[in-house]
Amino acid sequence: MDNKVLDVLPEDQLVVEDAATGQENPFTNNNPAQDMPSDSQPDAVDTQIPVNVPVSDNPQTPADDTQPTAPNHPDDTSATPDAPVYPVADDNSDAEKPVADAPAVDAPAVTDVPANDDVQNPTASAPVDPQTSSDVPAGDNNGTQNPADQEPANVPNTATPDNATNDPAQDDVNTINISAPVDDQNTPDQNTPSSAEDGVENKPAADNSCGDHPCDKKWVDNNGTGEKVIITGTDQDDVIHGTALAEDISGRAGDDKLYSGPGDDVLDGEAGNDAMYGCHGDDVYYVDSEGDKVIEFVNQGNDHVFSSISYTLPENVENVHLMTDDDLNAVGNELDNVLHGNDGKNDLSGGAGNDNLYGHAGDDILDGESGADFMVGGEGNDIYYVDQAGDTVVECADEGMDTVLTSISYTAGDHVENLTLLGDDDLNLTGNELNNLLHGNDGNNILLGGDGCDQIFAHDGNDILDGGTGNDLLNGGSGFDTYLFGRGYGNDTIVDYDQSEISNDRISFGRGISADDLELSRSGGDLVIGLKDSDDSLTISQWFDNADYQIEEFLFNNGDAWSYEQIQEATQALYTTVSANSQLDDIQQQAQAAGSGL
């Protein structure tokens, strides 16, 4: 791809160079392919683009209806495009300049372009086909141009896109319009002598007053050749319009207005409070100030904002990428957005739509909000909000301790450690093979730890807690809670502190466990329930310290049950035992000595 560089320089530095010969040349006779048949010209002629060429305001050359096709924007929205590069043309470069395949037309060096203050301004925005420019007599206002398309005389050319708003003229505003056609008033006729010896006179310096805009300058995209245009503004308040090609437009300092063309463009206002207007195509915007504005309209491509500040997507913009490593936030809109964080701590909110959120490094918060959202936290201890069955959370191994806050029943995905229920609805949680932390809400919850050494907290409500395999901690909180325990569960601990006057917490033993299989003992203030012929155990914390920690009922799989009174009777002898070794407390012997009959 050949890049074309358009840069605003002082008038006394304006130079036009013929691409084929390397000689200074009048701008309007710089098409080396003009004698080629139309069906044999290359699609994109590689030429050295003339820089800083002012053009008068009355074109007479019909524009070519065929515009170069801009390259497609990458489909991978997670990829970060390179920042635009704005090189300055080097007129003294010794590098060989690419030339067109057709023979070049020699022309004399002319450095002064005549002024024409009484001409009309062009409104067309398509790049000029200079092959046809020599067919129109100079100064012929009745040529191929449609008079209905002409503007009143002495009106400055803004070539504003249909979706942009014209702004009042300001004396300190530069207008850079690279889509302006060539002024054929200054285009030599084919019969015009081609050298100074043949009669070309020295011309006075061009009048760059541009009507009511004394600072306006209009730059021409040399025949629309090449695939990329790089446009750099000034330190003033610039107004820059693009073409149908793909462009990198930089405003530099000042409060600039940048207008994209139909191609896939990159707009970077840089310093100042800049307004950037999109068009058809997949455009990229760089935002670094709260005063920067991005304006897009409906169905104008898939657009990206790269922001070094916290940012909320405006209407009709789909994607945002947070830059730098600062702790920044991003908020989506009603579209299906893609939000990329950075390596800082980010808060990403998708808004409406089916959004994709990527946290990258850092301890991030990802909330897709409404819609079926896809969330990837990346490295760091991330927090996800899930409120739809279609929401998806993706974590990889060794990427931190991650938490899902959910207002629906939820099962932890791979590599997600912690789950918390929101609200007070009756919802359920299921862990995975990791060491999970599960928090219920104030509803009636079913909390299943799965594999791993889990911690389960039920809070209020009548809850069911099942730690599964592994050494689990179960805390039912208030309410009538049920704890499940079976063979192969490992060594679980129950902390059931409930000060309610009426409480009916229970332990439900799994298949193959009867009352005869229990071995009760004391360890400090805890009641330890062992199983015969097994290393499994269930410890009830602080049983002997405070009645508020006790369980009121034991249920067995064969239908038998122990009431609170039977449990107290079975454990009565243990109240006088101060052993911390459960093997020294034989519950069967203690129960028989107490006359329990067990």
Order of alpha helices (4+ residues) and beta strands (2+ residues): beta-beta-beta-beta-beta-beta-beta-beta-beta-beta-beta-beta-beta-beta-beta-beta-beta-beta-beta-beta-beta-beta-beta-beta-beta-beta-beta-beta-beta-beta-beta-beta-beta-beta-beta-beta-beta-beta-alpha-alpha
